[in-house]
Amino acid sequence: MAGLDPGRSKCGLVLAEPGTAQVLQAAILPPDQALALLADWRQGQGLREVVLGDGTGSTTWPEPLRRQGLEPRVVEEHGTTLAARTRYWELRHTPSWRQLLPRGMRLPPRDIDDVVAQLLVERWLGRSLSRCSEAVLRQWPGPAGPRSGRAP
């Protein structure tokens, strides 16, 4: 199962294994590359379902997903961006000076669209997912690229 937080200039994505409650891969990509990565996950990982939020950015995605052989699942996305700020720090395993700040002042040092995508999958499944390594917290495309099967 994948999560997709669609945007005009960038999209957050996660590939999750519901059986183990793990996020296997994460990415933040432009929309055209996001669709290509979802197609890769369909071929290489057997992806069949994509969870996306019900915001305005999601209205154009169901048809392209269906053309790729993917089934869109829509969930309420209200509040996910603010929730992702908090969740970022929960997923991060290494201490940071930012954790000394009050929660309302903690801003992640990078885009968190992939964390939003993770929250959308969690809402669909009704349970939390963990990330198998901190490397998954990094953005793609990196030096290794999304086809390599490993996060940079």
C-alpha positions as CSV (number, residue, x, y, z in Angstrom):
1,M,0.0,0.0,0.0
2,A,1.2,3.5,-0.8
3,G,0.4,6.9,0.6
4,L,0.3,10.0,-1.5
5,D,0.2,13.6,-0.4
6,P,-0.3,15.4,-3.8
7,G,0.7,18.9,-4.4
8,R,1.2,21.2,-7.4
9,S,5.0,21.3,-7.3
10,K,5.8,18.3,-5.1
11,C,4.2,15.1,-3.7
12,G,5.0,13.1,-0.6
13,L,4.9,9.3,-1.0
14,V,5.5,6.3,1.2
15,L,5.4,2.6,0.4
16,A,4.1,0.7,3.4
17,E,3.7,-2.9,4.3
18,P,0.5,-3.1,6.3
19,G,1.2,-6.6,7.6
20,T,4.4,-5.5,9.4
21,A,3.2,-1.9,10.0
22,Q,6.5,-0.6,8.3
23,V,7.2,2.2,5.9
24,L,9.6,0.6,3.4
25,Q,10.4,3.7,1.2
26,A,9.6,7.4,1.3
27,A,10.0,10.1,-1.3
28,I,9.3,13.7,-2.1
29,L,9.1,14.2,-5.8
30,P,7.5,16.4,-8.5
31,P,4.0,15.1,-9.6
32,D,5.2,13.5,-12.8
33,Q,8.0,11.7,-11.1
34,A,5.6,10.7,-8.2
35,L,3.4,8.9,-10.7
36,A,6.4,7.2,-12.3
37,L,7.6,6.0,-8.8
38,L,4.1,4.6,-8.1
39,A,4.2,2.7,-11.4
40,D,7.7,1.4,-10.3
41,W,6.2,0.2,-7.0
42,R,3.3,-1.4,-8.8
43,Q,5.7,-3.4,-11.0
44,G,8.5,-4.1,-8.5
45,Q,6.5,-4.4,-5.2
46,G,3.1,-5.5,-6.3
47,L,1.5,-2.2,-5.2
48,R,-2.3,-2.1,-5.7
49,E,-3.7,0.6,-3.5
50,V,-2.8,4.3,-3.0
51,V,-4.2,6.3,-0.1
52,L,-4.6,10.0,-0.7
53,G,-6.1,12.9,1.2
54,D,-9.4,14.5,0.2
55,G,-8.0,18.0,-0.3
56,T,-8.1,20.0,-3.4
57,G,-4.9,18.6,-4.7
58,S,-6.3,15.1,-4.8
59,T,-9.1,15.7,-7.3
60,T,-7.0,15.1,-10.4
61,W,-5.2,12.0,-9.1
62,P,-7.8,9.1,-9.1
63,E,-8.0,8.8,-12.9
64,P,-4.2,8.7,-13.6
65,L,-3.8,6.2,-10.7
66,R,-6.5,3.9,-12.2
67,R,-4.8,4.1,-15.6
68,Q,-1.7,2.7,-13.9
69,G,-3.8,-0.2,-12.5
70,L,-3.8,1.3,-9.0
71,E,-6.9,1.7,-6.8
72,P,-7.2,5.1,-5.1
73,R,-8.4,5.2,-1.5
74,V,-9.5,8.6,-0.2
75,V,-9.2,9.7,3.5
76,E,-9.8,12.9,5.4
77,E,-6.6,14.9,5.4
78,H,-7.7,17.8,7.7
79,G,-4.8,18.6,10.1
80,T,-2.2,16.3,8.6
81,T,0.4,18.9,7.9
82,L,0.4,20.1,11.5
83,A,0.3,16.5,12.8
84,A,3.3,15.7,10.5
85,R,5.4,18.3,12.2
86,T,5.0,16.5,15.5
87,R,5.3,13.0,13.9
88,Y,8.6,13.9,12.2
89,W,10.2,14.3,15.6
90,E,8.7,11.0,16.9
91,L,10.1,9.1,13.9
92,R,13.5,10.7,14.2
93,H,15.8,8.5,16.3
94,T,18.7,10.8,16.8
95,P,18.6,13.7,19.2
96,S,18.5,17.2,17.9
97,W,18.8,20.6,19.7
98,R,15.4,21.4,18.2
99,Q,13.8,18.8,20.6
100,L,14.7,21.2,23.4
101,L,12.2,23.8,22.0
102,P,8.6,23.8,22.9
103,R,6.5,21.6,20.5
104,G,4.9,24.6,18.8
105,M,8.3,26.1,17.9
106,R,9.8,22.9,16.4
107,L,9.9,23.0,12.7
108,P,11.5,20.1,10.9
109,P,14.7,20.9,9.0
110,R,13.3,19.5,5.7
111,D,10.0,19.1,3.8
112,I,7.6,16.7,5.5
113,D,5.3,15.7,2.6
114,D,6.3,12.1,3.0
115,V,5.4,12.1,6.7
116,V,2.0,13.5,5.6
117,A,1.6,10.6,3.2
118,Q,2.5,8.2,6.0
119,L,-0.2,9.8,8.2
120,L,-2.8,9.3,5.5
121,V,-2.0,5.6,5.3
122,E,-2.2,5.4,9.1
123,R,-5.6,6.9,9.0
124,W,-6.7,4.4,6.4
125,L,-5.4,1.5,8.4
126,G,-6.4,2.8,11.8
127,R,-2.9,2.2,13.3
128,S,0.6,3.7,13.4
129,L,3.4,2.7,11.1
130,S,7.1,2.8,11.9
131,R,10.0,3.4,9.6
132,C,12.6,0.6,9.2
133,S,15.5,3.0,9.3
134,E,16.3,6.7,9.6
135,A,17.6,6.7,6.0
136,V,13.9,6.4,5.0
137,L,13.5,9.9,6.4
138,R,15.6,11.4,3.6
139,Q,14.3,12.9,0.4
140,W,14.5,11.4,-3.0
141,P,15.8,11.7,-5.6
142,G,19.2,11.2,-4.0
143,P,22.5,9.9,-5.5
144,A,21.1,6.3,-5.6
145,G,17.8,7.2,-7.2
146,P,14.4,5.6,-6.6
147,R,15.1,2.6,-8.8
148,S,18.0,1.3,-6.8
149,G,15.8,-0.1,-4.1
150,R,17.5,1.7,-1.3
151,A,17.3,5.2,0.2
152,P,20.3,7.4,-0.2
